[in-house]
Amino acid sequence: MKMCISCGMPMTSLADYPLYNMTKNYCKLCARNDGSMQTFDERWANLTDTLIKVHQMDENIAKDTAYVLLKKLPAWR
């Protein structure tokens, strides 16, 4: 099973890949509409928003948490 290099999501089905392209090493959540990978800043903003919405985190805590999580992943080391 592949893991997304950008967010760590397990990619277990064709639907998990950007534009259903299994040659990509990042998931559909980390891709732009054209299938290219988002930048670190785009991914950081999206993860921050998700942490705020899903986990009701304070914005500053969410931003710091997202940064720490992303910097552990292969795409952002």
mmJSON file of the N, C-alpha and C atoms, coordinates in Angstrom:
{"data_MODEL":{"atom_site":{
"group_PDB":["ATOM","ATOM","ATOM","ATOM","ATOM","ATOM","ATOM","ATOM","ATOM","ATOM","ATOM","ATOM","ATOM","ATOM","ATOM","ATOM","ATOM","ATOM","ATOM","ATOM","ATOM","ATOM","ATOM","ATOM","ATOM","ATOM","ATOM","ATOM","ATOM","ATOM","ATOM","ATOM","ATOM","ATOM","ATOM","ATOM","ATOM","ATOM","ATOM","ATOM","ATOM","ATOM","ATOM","ATOM","ATOM","ATOM","ATOM","ATOM","ATOM","ATOM","ATOM","ATOM","ATOM","ATOM","ATOM","ATOM","ATOM","ATOM","ATOM","ATOM","ATOM","ATOM","ATOM","ATOM","ATOM","ATOM","ATOM","ATOM","ATOM","ATOM","ATOM","ATOM","ATOM","ATOM","ATOM","ATOM","ATOM","ATOM","ATOM","ATOM","ATOM","ATOM","ATOM","ATOM","ATOM","ATOM","ATOM","ATOM","ATOM","ATOM","ATOM","ATOM","ATOM","ATOM","ATOM","ATOM","ATOM","ATOM","ATOM","ATOM","ATOM","ATOM","ATOM","ATOM","ATOM","ATOM","ATOM","ATOM","ATOM","ATOM","ATOM","ATOM","ATOM","ATOM","ATOM","ATOM","ATOM","ATOM","ATOM","ATOM","ATOM","ATOM","ATOM","ATOM","ATOM","ATOM","ATOM","ATOM","ATOM","ATOM","ATOM","ATOM","ATOM","ATOM","ATOM","ATOM","ATOM","ATOM","ATOM","ATOM","ATOM","ATOM","ATOM","ATOM","ATOM","ATOM","ATOM","ATOM","ATOM","ATOM","ATOM","ATOM","ATOM","ATOM","ATOM","ATOM","ATOM","ATOM","ATOM","ATOM","ATOM","ATOM","ATOM","ATOM","ATOM","ATOM","ATOM","ATOM","ATOM","ATOM","ATOM","ATOM","ATOM","ATOM","ATOM","ATOM","ATOM","ATOM","ATOM","ATOM","ATOM","ATOM","ATOM","ATOM","ATOM","ATOM","ATOM","ATOM","ATOM","ATOM","ATOM","ATOM","ATOM","ATOM","ATOM","ATOM","ATOM","ATOM","ATOM","ATOM","ATOM","ATOM","ATOM","ATOM","ATOM","ATOM","ATOM","ATOM","ATOM","ATOM","ATOM","ATOM","ATOM","ATOM","ATOM","ATOM","ATOM","ATOM","ATOM","ATOM","ATOM","ATOM","ATOM","ATOM","ATOM","ATOM","ATOM","ATOM","ATOM","ATOM","ATOM"],
"id":[1,2,3,4,5,6,7,8,9,10,11,12,13,14,15,16,17,18,19,20,21,22,23,24,25,26,27,28,29,30,31,32,33,34,35,36,37,38,39,40,41,42,43,44,45,46,47,48,49,50,51,52,53,54,55,56,57,58,59,60,61,62,63,64,65,66,67,68,69,70,71,72,73,74,75,76,77,78,79,80,81,82,83,84,85,86,87,88,89,90,91,92,93,94,95,96,97,98,99,100,101,102,103,104,105,106,107,108,109,110,111,112,113,114,115,116,117,118,119,120,121,122,123,124,125,126,127,128,129,130,131,132,133,134,135,136,137,138,139,140,141,142,143,144,145,146,147,148,149,150,151,152,153,154,155,156,157,158,159,160,161,162,163,164,165,166,167,168,169,170,171,172,173,174,175,176,177,178,179,180,181,182,183,184,185,186,187,188,189,190,191,192,193,194,195,196,197,198,199,200,201,202,203,204,205,206,207,208,209,210,211,212,213,214,215,216,217,218,219,220,221,222,223,224,225,226,227,228,229,230,231],
"type_symbol":["N","C","C","N","C","C","N","C","C","N","C","C","N","C","C","N","C","C","N","C","C","N","C","C","N","C","C","N","C","C","N","C","C","N","C","C","N","C","C","N","C","C","N","C","C","N","C","C","N","C","C","N","C","C","N","C","C","N","C","C","N","C","C","N","C","C","N","C","C","N","C","C","N","C","C","N","C","C","N","C","C","N","C","C","N","C","C","N","C","C","N","C","C","N","C","C","N","C","C","N","C","C","N","C","C","N","C","C","N","C","C","N","C","C","N","C","C","N","C","C","N","C","C","N","C","C","N","C","C","N","C","C","N","C","C","N","C","C","N","C","C","N","C","C","N","C","C","N","C","C","N","C","C","N","C","C","N","C","C","N","C","C","N","C","C","N","C","C","N","C","C","N","C","C","N","C","C","N","C","C","N","C","C","N","C","C","N","C","C","N","C","C","N","C","C","N","C","C","N","C","C","N","C","C","N","C","C","N","C","C","N","C","C","N","C","C","N","C","C","N","C","C","N","C","C","N","C","C","N","C","C"],
"label_atom_id":["N","CA","C","N","CA","C","N","CA","C","N","CA","C","N","CA","C","N","CA","C","N","CA","C","N","CA","C","N","CA","C","N","CA","C","N","CA","C","N","CA","C","N","CA","C","N","CA","C","N","CA","C","N","CA","C","N","CA","C","N","CA","C","N","CA","C","N","CA","C","N","CA","C","N","CA","C","N","CA","C","N","CA","C","N","CA","C","N","CA","C","N","CA","C","N","CA","C","N","CA","C","N","CA","C","N","CA","C","N","CA","C","N","CA","C","N","CA","C","N","CA","C","N","CA","C","N","CA","C","N","CA","C","N","CA","C","N","CA","C","N","CA","C","N","CA","C","N","CA","C","N","CA","C","N","CA","C","N","CA","C","N","CA","C","N","CA","C","N","CA","C","N","CA","C","N","CA","C","N","CA","C","N","CA","C","N","CA","C","N","CA","C","N","CA","C","N","CA","C","N","CA","C","N","CA","C","N","CA","C","N","CA","C","N","CA","C","N","CA","C","N","CA","C","N","CA","C","N","CA","C","N","CA","C","N","CA","C","N","CA","C","N","CA","C","N","CA","C","N","CA","C","N","CA","C","N","CA","C","N","CA","C","N","CA","C","N","CA","C"],
"label_alt_id":[null,null,null,null,null,null,null,null,null,null,null,null,null,null,null,null,null,null,null,null,null,null,null,null,null,null,null,null,null,null,null,null,null,null,null,null,null,null,null,null,null,null,null,null,null,null,null,null,null,null,null,null,null,null,null,null,null,null,null,null,null,null,null,null,null,null,null,null,null,null,null,null,null,null,null,null,null,null,null,null,null,null,null,null,null,null,null,null,null,null,null,null,null,null,null,null,null,null,null,null,null,null,null,null,null,null,null,null,null,null,null,null,null,null,null,null,null,null,null,null,null,null,null,null,null,null,null,null,null,null,null,null,null,null,null,null,null,null,null,null,null,null,null,null,null,null,null,null,null,null,null,null,null,null,null,null,null,null,null,null,null,null,null,null,null,null,null,null,null,null,null,null,null,null,null,null,null,null,null,null,null,null,null,null,null,null,null,null,null,null,null,null,null,null,null,null,null,null,null,null,null,null,null,null,null,null,null,null,null,null,null,null,null,null,null,null,null,null,null,null,null,null,null,null,null,null,null,null,null,null,null],
"label_comp_id":["MET","MET","MET","LYS","LYS","LYS","MET","MET","MET","CYS","CYS","CYS","ILE","ILE","ILE","SER","SER","SER","CYS","CYS","CYS","GLY","GLY","GLY","MET","MET","MET","PRO","PRO","PRO","MET","MET","MET","THR","THR","THR","SER","SER","SER","LEU","LEU","LEU","ALA","ALA","ALA","ASP","ASP","ASP","TYR","TYR","TYR","PRO","PRO","PRO","LEU","LEU","LEU","TYR","TYR","TYR","ASN","ASN","ASN","MET","MET","MET","THR","THR","THR","LYS","LYS","LYS","ASN","ASN","ASN","TYR","TYR","TYR","CYS","CYS","CYS","LYS","LYS","LYS","LEU","LEU","LEU","CYS","CYS","CYS","ALA","ALA","ALA","ARG","ARG","ARG","ASN","ASN","ASN","ASP","ASP","ASP","GLY","GLY","GLY","SER","SER","SER","MET","MET","MET","GLN","GLN","GLN","THR","THR","THR","PHE","PHE","PHE","ASP","ASP","ASP","GLU","GLU","GLU","ARG","ARG","ARG","TRP","TRP","TRP","ALA","ALA","ALA","ASN","ASN","ASN","LEU","LEU","LEU","THR","THR","THR","ASP","ASP","ASP","THR","THR","THR","LEU","LEU","LEU","ILE","ILE","ILE","LYS","LYS","LYS","VAL","VAL","VAL","HIS","HIS","HIS","GLN","GLN","GLN","MET","MET","MET","ASP","ASP","ASP","GLU","GLU","GLU","ASN","ASN","ASN","ILE","ILE","ILE","ALA","ALA","ALA","LYS","LYS","LYS","ASP","ASP","ASP","THR","THR","THR","ALA","ALA","ALA","TYR","TYR","TYR","VAL","VAL","VAL","LEU","LEU","LEU","LEU","LEU","LEU","LYS","LYS","LYS","LYS","LYS","LYS","LEU","LEU","LEU","PRO","PRO","PRO","ALA","ALA","ALA","TRP","TRP","TRP","ARG","ARG","ARG"],
"label_asym_id":["A","A","A","A","A","A","A","A","A","A","A","A","A","A","A","A","A","A","A","A","A","A","A","A","A","A","A","A","A","A","A","A","A","A","A","A","A","A","A","A","A","A","A","A","A","A","A","A","A","A","A","A","A","A","A","A","A","A","A","A","A","A","A","A","A","A","A","A","A","A","A","A","A","A","A","A","A","A","A","A","A","A","A","A","A","A","A","A","A","A","A","A","A","A","A","A","A","A","A","A","A","A","A","A","A","A","A","A","A","A","A","A","A","A","A","A","A","A","A","A","A","A","A","A","A","A","A","A","A","A","A","A","A","A","A","A","A","A","A","A","A","A","A","A","A","A","A","A","A","A","A","A","A","A","A","A","A","A","A","A","A","A","A","A","A","A","A","A","A","A","A","A","A","A","A","A","A","A","A","A","A","A","A","A","A","A","A","A","A","A","A","A","A","A","A","A","A","A","A","A","A","A","A","A","A","A","A","A","A","A","A","A","A","A","A","A","A","A","A","A","A","A","A","A","A","A","A","A","A","A","A"],
"label_entity_id":["1","1","1","1","1","1","1","1","1","1","1","1","1","1","1","1","1","1","1","1","1","1","1","1","1","1","1","1","1","1","1","1","1","1","1","1","1","1","1","1","1","1","1","1","1","1","1","1","1","1","1","1","1","1","1","1","1","1","1","1","1","1","1","1","1","1","1","1","1","1","1","1","1","1","1","1","1","1","1","1","1","1","1","1","1","1","1","1","1","1","1","1","1","1","1","1","1","1","1","1","1","1","1","1","1","1","1","1","1","1","1","1","1","1","1","1","1","1","1","1","1","1","1","1","1","1","1","1","1","1","1","1","1","1","1","1","1","1","1","1","1","1","1","1","1","1","1","1","1","1","1","1","1","1","1","1","1","1","1","1","1","1","1","1","1","1","1","1","1","1","1","1","1","1","1","1","1","1","1","1","1","1","1","1","1","1","1","1","1","1","1","1","1","1","1","1","1","1","1","1","1","1","1","1","1","1","1","1","1","1","1","1","1","1","1","1","1","1","1","1","1","1","1","1","1","1","1","1","1","1","1"],
"label_seq_id":[1,1,1,2,2,2,3,3,3,4,4,4,5,5,5,6,6,6,7,7,7,8,8,8,9,9,9,10,10,10,11,11,11,12,12,12,13,13,13,14,14,14,15,15,15,16,16,16,17,17,17,18,18,18,19,19,19,20,20,20,21,21,21,22,22,22,23,23,23,24,24,24,25,25,25,26,26,26,27,27,27,28,28,28,29,29,29,30,30,30,31,31,31,32,32,32,33,33,33,34,34,34,35,35,35,36,36,36,37,37,37,38,38,38,39,39,39,40,40,40,41,41,41,42,42,42,43,43,43,44,44,44,45,45,45,46,46,46,47,47,47,48,48,48,49,49,49,50,50,50,51,51,51,52,52,52,53,53,53,54,54,54,55,55,55,56,56,56,57,57,57,58,58,58,59,59,59,60,60,60,61,61,61,62,62,62,63,63,63,64,64,64,65,65,65,66,66,66,67,67,67,68,68,68,69,69,69,70,70,70,71,71,71,72,72,72,73,73,73,74,74,74,75,75,75,76,76,76,77,77,77],
"pdbx_PDB_ins_code":[null,null,null,null,null,null,null,null,null,null,null,null,null,null,null,null,null,null,null,null,null,null,null,null,null,null,null,null,null,null,null,null,null,null,null,null,null,null,null,null,null,null,null,null,null,null,null,null,null,null,null,null,null,null,null,null,null,null,null,null,null,null,null,null,null,null,null,null,null,null,null,null,null,null,null,null,null,null,null,null,null,null,null,null,null,null,null,null,null,null,null,null,null,null,null,null,null,null,null,null,null,null,null,null,null,null,null,null,null,null,null,null,null,null,null,null,null,null,null,null,null,null,null,null,null,null,null,null,null,null,null,null,null,null,null,null,null,null,null,null,null,null,null,null,null,null,null,null,null,null,null,null,null,null,null,null,null,null,null,null,null,null,null,null,null,null,null,null,null,null,null,null,null,null,null,null,null,null,null,null,null,null,null,null,null,null,null,null,null,null,null,null,null,null,null,null,null,null,null,null,null,null,null,null,null,null,null,null,null,null,null,null,null,null,null,null,null,null,null,null,null,null,null,null,null,null,null,null,null,null,null],
"Cartn_x":[0.854,0.0,0.896,0.566,1.281,0.711,1.593,1.183,1.512,0.655,0.879,2.12,3.03,4.253,3.99,2.817,2.5,1.676,0.774,-0.079,-0.089,0.439,0.495,-0.728,-1.705,-2.925,-2.612,-3.158,-3.015,-3.785,-3.161,-3.822,-4.1,-5.338,-5.703,-6.547,-7.057,-7.872,-7.551,-7.944,-7.706,-8.276,-9.395,-10.055,-9.236,-8.241,-7.408,-6.342,-6.102,-5.041,-5.563,-4.716,-5.156,-5.432,-6.603,-7.042,-6.916,-7.054,-6.98,-5.653,-4.6,-3.277,-2.43,-2.306,-1.603,-0.084,0.43,1.874,2.265,1.297,1.573,1.854,2.724,3.03,2.384,1.389,0.597,-0.875,-1.73,-3.159,-3.949,-5.215,-6.096,-6.309,-6.192,-6.375,-5.203,-4.066,-2.858,-2.608,-3.568,-3.42,-4.309,-3.831,-4.65,-5.601,-6.482,-7.462,-6.799,-5.606,-4.922,-4.104,-4.118,-3.407,-2.013,-1.512,-0.191,-0.279,0.863,0.871,0.84,0.084,0.026,1.392,1.639,2.854,2.722,3.833,3.794,2.808,2.862,1.972,0.498,0.174,-1.216,-1.649,-0.792,-1.109,-1.227,-0.326,-0.325,-1.624,-2.058,-3.315,-4.51,-4.53,-5.646,-5.71,-4.559,-4.543,-4.915,-4.449,-4.821,-6.332,-6.946,-8.404,-9.125,-8.619,-9.233,-9.153,-8.003,-7.853,-8.793,-8.979,-9.895,-11.331,-11.737,-13.123,-13.443,-12.587,-12.877,-12.599,-11.52,-11.117,-11.338,-11.981,-12.293,-11.063,-9.926,-8.692,-8.65,-7.956,-7.621,-6.753,-6.908,-6.201,-4.679,-4.131,-2.674,-2.166,-2.905,-2.528,-2.64,-3.71,-3.907,-2.775,-2.384,-1.315,0.002,0.316,1.548,1.516,0.385,0.228,0.38,-0.275,-0.194,1.255,1.963,3.359,4.213,4.07,4.853,4.523,3.242,2.833,3.383,3.259,3.702,5.219,5.955,7.42,7.988,7.166,7.597,7.442,6.761,6.452,7.525,7.72,8.801,8.821,7.698,7.669,8.157,8.1,8.369,9.527,10.279,11.417,12.484],
"Cartn_y":[-1.181,0.0,1.24,2.159,3.434,4.407,5.267,6.355,7.656,8.628,9.937,10.582,11.05,11.689,13.081,13.617,14.988,15.09,14.102,14.173,12.88,11.796,10.528,9.645,10.069,9.277,7.956,6.839,5.58,5.668,5.231,5.242,3.79,3.37,1.959,1.649,2.682,2.441,3.47,3.179,4.075,5.462,5.522,6.799,7.699,7.153,7.949,8.757,8.437,9.072,10.274,11.287,12.445,12.044,12.412,12.089,10.595,9.768,8.303,7.83,8.59,8.284,7.633,6.313,5.563,5.734,6.455,6.703,7.839,8.588,9.7,9.146,9.801,9.351,10.258,11.011,11.845,11.611,11.914,11.603,12.747,12.464,13.446,14.678,14.525,15.667,16.638,16.166,16.994,17.483,17.236,17.619,18.82,19.576,20.651,20.031,20.832,20.327,19.718,20.212,19.675,18.424,17.969,16.764,17.017,18.233,18.53,18.66,18.426,18.468,19.907,20.106,21.417,21.755,23.037,23.481,23.23,23.361,23.221,24.217,25.468,26.492,26.182,25.653,25.266,24.122,23.113,21.947,22.349,23.224,23.714,24.441,25.322,26.059,25.113,24.134,23.183,22.324,21.848,21.03,21.866,23.091,23.993,24.172,24.431,24.591,23.325,22.174,20.91,20.718,20.996,20.85,21.782,22.977,23.937,23.429,22.972,22.547,21.218,20.237,18.888,18.739,19.358,19.177,20.42,21.432,22.681,23.275,23.218,23.765,25.276,25.897,27.309,27.463,28.559,28.748,28.655,29.286,29.259,27.862,27.151,25.781,24.884,25.054,24.267,24.523,25.761,26.113,25.478,25.564,24.96,23.435,22.839,21.38,20.907,21.583,21.217,21.29,22.32,22.491,21.314,20.972,19.875,18.558,18.296,17.051,16.97,18.043,18.034,17.892,18.52,18.477,17.088,16.167,14.799,13.932,14.439,13.649,13.83,12.802,12.827,14.046,14.531,15.663,16.955,17.064,18.356,18.325,17.261,17.19,18.184],
"Cartn_z":[0.0,0.0,0.0,-0.863,-0.914,0.109,0.589,1.483,0.76,0.88,0.268,0.884,0.031,0.523,1.08,0.791,1.177,2.458,2.689,3.883,4.694,4.13,4.841,4.696,3.923,3.74,3.035,3.529,2.8,1.483,0.42,-0.887,-1.249,-0.987,-1.114,-2.342,-2.994,-4.187,-5.255,-6.461,-7.591,-7.328,-6.635,-6.344,-5.42,-4.738,-3.839,-4.574,-5.834,-6.613,-7.4,-7.599,-8.378,-9.831,-10.3,-11.663,-11.964,-10.914,-11.018,-11.596,-11.373,-11.902,-10.814,-10.888,-9.847,-9.9,-10.873,-10.909,-9.967,-9.491,-8.568,-7.178,-6.442,-5.087,-4.034,-4.451,-3.554,-3.847,-2.882,-2.999,-3.642,-3.876,-4.505,-3.628,-2.312,-1.414,-1.486,-1.937,-2.034,-3.458,-4.332,-5.733,-6.07,-7.033,-7.601,-8.623,-9.16,-10.144,-11.378,-11.731,-12.909,-12.601,-11.341,-10.94,-10.393,-10.483,-9.935,-8.416,-7.758,-6.302,-5.791,-4.736,-4.085,-3.489,-3.306,-2.64,-1.137,-0.43,1.02,1.62,1.177,1.739,1.495,0.327,0.039,0.953,1.086,1.912,3.379,3.817,5.198,5.502,4.6,4.793,4.826,3.934,3.889,5.142,5.6,6.808,8.028,8.08,9.173,9.219,8.065,7.997,8.461,8.048,8.446,9.959,10.542,11.99,12.752,12.241,12.877,12.792,11.61,11.398,12.077,11.897,12.385,13.875,14.337,15.729,16.587,16.021,16.724,17.42,16.734,17.295,17.146,18.057,17.927,16.67,15.958,14.688,14.846,15.851,16.03,16.375,17.205,17.554,16.322,15.552,14.33,13.339,13.193,12.254,12.682,13.975,14.487,14.363,14.687,14.602,13.164,12.239,10.826,10.339,10.741,10.33,10.819,12.085,12.662,11.96,11.735,11.069,9.651,8.889,7.499,7.388,8.273,8.192,8.462,8.957,9.186,7.936,6.924,5.727,4.651,3.824,2.839,1.916,1.517,0.584,1.209,2.519,3.173,4.16,4.214,5.15,4.804],
"occupancy":[1.0,1.0,1.0,1.0,1.0,1.0,1.0,1.0,1.0,1.0,1.0,1.0,1.0,1.0,1.0,1.0,1.0,1.0,1.0,1.0,1.0,1.0,1.0,1.0,1.0,1.0,1.0,1.0,1.0,1.0,1.0,1.0,1.0,1.0,1.0,1.0,1.0,1.0,1.0,1.0,1.0,1.0,1.0,1.0,1.0,1.0,1.0,1.0,1.0,1.0,1.0,1.0,1.0,1.0,1.0,1.0,1.0,1.0,1.0,1.0,1.0,1.0,1.0,1.0,1.0,1.0,1.0,1.0,1.0,1.0,1.0,1.0,1.0,1.0,1.0,1.0,1.0,1.0,1.0,1.0,1.0,1.0,1.0,1.0,1.0,1.0,1.0,1.0,1.0,1.0,1.0,1.0,1.0,1.0,1.0,1.0,1.0,1.0,1.0,1.0,1.0,1.0,1.0,1.0,1.0,1.0,1.0,1.0,1.0,1.0,1.0,1.0,1.0,1.0,1.0,1.0,1.0,1.0,1.0,1.0,1.0,1.0,1.0,1.0,1.0,1.0,1.0,1.0,1.0,1.0,1.0,1.0,1.0,1.0,1.0,1.0,1.0,1.0,1.0,1.0,1.0,1.0,1.0,1.0,1.0,1.0,1.0,1.0,1.0,1.0,1.0,1.0,1.0,1.0,1.0,1.0,1.0,1.0,1.0,1.0,1.0,1.0,1.0,1.0,1.0,1.0,1.0,1.0,1.0,1.0,1.0,1.0,1.0,1.0,1.0,1.0,1.0,1.0,1.0,1.0,1.0,1.0,1.0,1.0,1.0,1.0,1.0,1.0,1.0,1.0,1.0,1.0,1.0,1.0,1.0,1.0,1.0,1.0,1.0,1.0,1.0,1.0,1.0,1.0,1.0,1.0,1.0,1.0,1.0,1.0,1.0,1.0,1.0,1.0,1.0,1.0,1.0,1.0,1.0,1.0,1.0,1.0,1.0,1.0,1.0,1.0,1.0,1.0,1.0,1.0,1.0],
"B_iso_or_equiv":[0.0,0.0,0.0,0.0,0.0,0.0,0.0,0.0,0.0,0.0,0.0,0.0,0.0,0.0,0.0,0.0,0.0,0.0,0.0,0.0,0.0,0.0,0.0,0.0,0.0,0.0,0.0,0.0,0.0,0.0,0.0,0.0,0.0,0.0,0.0,0.0,0.0,0.0,0.0,0.0,0.0,0.0,0.0,0.0,0.0,0.0,0.0,0.0,0.0,0.0,0.0,0.0,0.0,0.0,0.0,0.0,0.0,0.0,0.0,0.0,0.0,0.0,0.0,0.0,0.0,0.0,0.0,0.0,0.0,0.0,0.0,0.0,0.0,0.0,0.0,0.0,0.0,0.0,0.0,0.0,0.0,0.0,0.0,0.0,0.0,0.0,0.0,0.0,0.0,0.0,0.0,0.0,0.0,0.0,0.0,0.0,0.0,0.0,0.0,0.0,0.0,0.0,0.0,0.0,0.0,0.0,0.0,0.0,0.0,0.0,0.0,0.0,0.0,0.0,0.0,0.0,0.0,0.0,0.0,0.0,0.0,0.0,0.0,0.0,0.0,0.0,0.0,0.0,0.0,0.0,0.0,0.0,0.0,0.0,0.0,0.0,0.0,0.0,0.0,0.0,0.0,0.0,0.0,0.0,0.0,0.0,0.0,0.0,0.0,0.0,0.0,0.0,0.0,0.0,0.0,0.0,0.0,0.0,0.0,0.0,0.0,0.0,0.0,0.0,0.0,0.0,0.0,0.0,0.0,0.0,0.0,0.0,0.0,0.0,0.0,0.0,0.0,0.0,0.0,0.0,0.0,0.0,0.0,0.0,0.0,0.0,0.0,0.0,0.0,0.0,0.0,0.0,0.0,0.0,0.0,0.0,0.0,0.0,0.0,0.0,0.0,0.0,0.0,0.0,0.0,0.0,0.0,0.0,0.0,0.0,0.0,0.0,0.0,0.0,0.0,0.0,0.0,0.0,0.0,0.0,0.0,0.0,0.0,0.0,0.0,0.0,0.0,0.0,0.0,0.0,0.0],
"pdbx_formal_charge":[null,null,null,null,null,null,null,null,null,null,null,null,null,null,null,null,null,null,null,null,null,null,null,null,null,null,null,null,null,null,null,null,null,null,null,null,null,null,null,null,null,null,null,null,null,null,null,null,null,null,null,null,null,null,null,null,null,null,null,null,null,null,null,null,null,null,null,null,null,null,null,null,null,null,null,null,null,null,null,null,null,null,null,null,null,null,null,null,null,null,null,null,null,null,null,null,null,null,null,null,null,null,null,null,null,null,null,null,null,null,null,null,null,null,null,null,null,null,null,null,null,null,null,null,null,null,null,null,null,null,null,null,null,null,null,null,null,null,null,null,null,null,null,null,null,null,null,null,null,null,null,null,null,null,null,null,null,null,null,null,null,null,null,null,null,null,null,null,null,null,null,null,null,null,null,null,null,null,null,null,null,null,null,null,null,null,null,null,null,null,null,null,null,null,null,null,null,null,null,null,null,null,null,null,null,null,null,null,null,null,null,null,null,null,null,null,null,null,null,null,null,null,null,null,null,null,null,null,null,null,null],
"auth_seq_id":[1,1,1,2,2,2,3,3,3,4,4,4,5,5,5,6,6,6,7,7,7,8,8,8,9,9,9,10,10,10,11,11,11,12,12,12,13,13,13,14,14,14,15,15,15,16,16,16,17,17,17,18,18,18,19,19,19,20,20,20,21,21,21,22,22,22,23,23,23,24,24,24,25,25,25,26,26,26,27,27,27,28,28,28,29,29,29,30,30,30,31,31,31,32,32,32,33,33,33,34,34,34,35,35,35,36,36,36,37,37,37,38,38,38,39,39,39,40,40,40,41,41,41,42,42,42,43,43,43,44,44,44,45,45,45,46,46,46,47,47,47,48,48,48,49,49,49,50,50,50,51,51,51,52,52,52,53,53,53,54,54,54,55,55,55,56,56,56,57,57,57,58,58,58,59,59,59,60,60,60,61,61,61,62,62,62,63,63,63,64,64,64,65,65,65,66,66,66,67,67,67,68,68,68,69,69,69,70,70,70,71,71,71,72,72,72,73,73,73,74,74,74,75,75,75,76,76,76,77,77,77],
"auth_comp_id":["MET","MET","MET","LYS","LYS","LYS","MET","MET","MET","CYS","CYS","CYS","ILE","ILE","ILE","SER","SER","SER","CYS","CYS","CYS","GLY","GLY","GLY","MET","MET","MET","PRO","PRO","PRO","MET","MET","MET","THR","THR","THR","SER","SER","SER","LEU","LEU","LEU","ALA","ALA","ALA","ASP","ASP","ASP","TYR","TYR","TYR","PRO","PRO","PRO","LEU","LEU","LEU","TYR","TYR","TYR","ASN","ASN","ASN","MET","MET","MET","THR","THR","THR","LYS","LYS","LYS","ASN","ASN","ASN","TYR","TYR","TYR","CYS","CYS","CYS","LYS","LYS","LYS","LEU","LEU","LEU","CYS","CYS","CYS","ALA","ALA","ALA","ARG","ARG","ARG","ASN","ASN","ASN","ASP","ASP","ASP","GLY","GLY","GLY","SER","SER","SER","MET","MET","MET","GLN","GLN","GLN","THR","THR","THR","PHE","PHE","PHE","ASP","ASP","ASP","GLU","GLU","GLU","ARG","ARG","ARG","TRP","TRP","TRP","ALA","ALA","ALA","ASN","ASN","ASN","LEU","LEU","LEU","THR","THR","THR","ASP","ASP","ASP","THR","THR","THR","LEU","LEU","LEU","ILE","ILE","ILE","LYS","LYS","LYS","VAL","VAL","VAL","HIS","HIS","HIS","GLN","GLN","GLN","MET","MET","MET","ASP","ASP","ASP","GLU","GLU","GLU","ASN","ASN","ASN","ILE","ILE","ILE","ALA","ALA","ALA","LYS","LYS","LYS","ASP","ASP","ASP","THR","THR","THR","ALA","ALA","ALA","TYR","TYR","TYR","VAL","VAL","VAL","LEU","LEU","LEU","LEU","LEU","LEU","LYS","LYS","LYS","LYS","LYS","LYS","LEU","LEU","LEU","PRO","PRO","PRO","ALA","ALA","ALA","TRP","TRP","TRP","ARG","ARG","ARG"],
"auth_asym_id":["A","A","A","A","A","A","A","A","A","A","A","A","A","A","A","A","A","A","A","A","A","A","A","A","A","A","A","A","A","A","A","A","A","A","A","A","A","A","A","A","A","A","A","A","A","A","A","A","A","A","A","A","A","A","A","A","A","A","A","A","A","A","A","A","A","A","A","A","A","A","A","A","A","A","A","A","A","A","A","A","A","A","A","A","A","A","A","A","A","A","A","A","A","A","A","A","A","A","A","A","A","A","A","A","A","A","A","A","A","A","A","A","A","A","A","A","A","A","A","A","A","A","A","A","A","A","A","A","A","A","A","A","A","A","A","A","A","A","A","A","A","A","A","A","A","A","A","A","A","A","A","A","A","A","A","A","A","A","A","A","A","A","A","A","A","A","A","A","A","A","A","A","A","A","A","A","A","A","A","A","A","A","A","A","A","A","A","A","A","A","A","A","A","A","A","A","A","A","A","A","A","A","A","A","A","A","A","A","A","A","A","A","A","A","A","A","A","A","A","A","A","A","A","A","A","A","A","A","A","A","A"],
"auth_atom_id":["N","CA","C","N","CA","C","N","CA","C","N","CA","C","N","CA","C","N","CA","C","N","CA","C","N","CA","C","N","CA","C","N","CA","C","N","CA","C","N","CA","C","N","CA","C","N","CA","C","N","CA","C","N","CA","C","N","CA","C","N","CA","C","N","CA","C","N","CA","C","N","CA","C","N","CA","C","N","CA","C","N","CA","C","N","CA","C","N","CA","C","N","CA","C","N","CA","C","N","CA","C","N","CA","C","N","CA","C","N","CA","C","N","CA","C","N","CA","C","N","CA","C","N","CA","C","N","CA","C","N","CA","C","N","CA","C","N","CA","C","N","CA","C","N","CA","C","N","CA","C","N","CA","C","N","CA","C","N","CA","C","N","CA","C","N","CA","C","N","CA","C","N","CA","C","N","CA","C","N","CA","C","N","CA","C","N","CA","C","N","CA","C","N","CA","C","N","CA","C","N","CA","C","N","CA","C","N","CA","C","N","CA","C","N","CA","C","N","CA","C","N","CA","C","N","CA","C","N","CA","C","N","CA","C","N","CA","C","N","CA","C","N","CA","C","N","CA","C","N","CA","C","N","CA","C","N","CA","C","N","CA","C","N","CA","C","N","CA","C"],
"pdbx_PDB_model_num":[1,1,1,1,1,1,1,1,1,1,1,1,1,1,1,1,1,1,1,1,1,1,1,1,1,1,1,1,1,1,1,1,1,1,1,1,1,1,1,1,1,1,1,1,1,1,1,1,1,1,1,1,1,1,1,1,1,1,1,1,1,1,1,1,1,1,1,1,1,1,1,1,1,1,1,1,1,1,1,1,1,1,1,1,1,1,1,1,1,1,1,1,1,1,1,1,1,1,1,1,1,1,1,1,1,1,1,1,1,1,1,1,1,1,1,1,1,1,1,1,1,1,1,1,1,1,1,1,1,1,1,1,1,1,1,1,1,1,1,1,1,1,1,1,1,1,1,1,1,1,1,1,1,1,1,1,1,1,1,1,1,1,1,1,1,1,1,1,1,1,1,1,1,1,1,1,1,1,1,1,1,1,1,1,1,1,1,1,1,1,1,1,1,1,1,1,1,1,1,1,1,1,1,1,1,1,1,1,1,1,1,1,1,1,1,1,1,1,1,1,1,1,1,1,1,1,1,1,1,1,1]
}}}
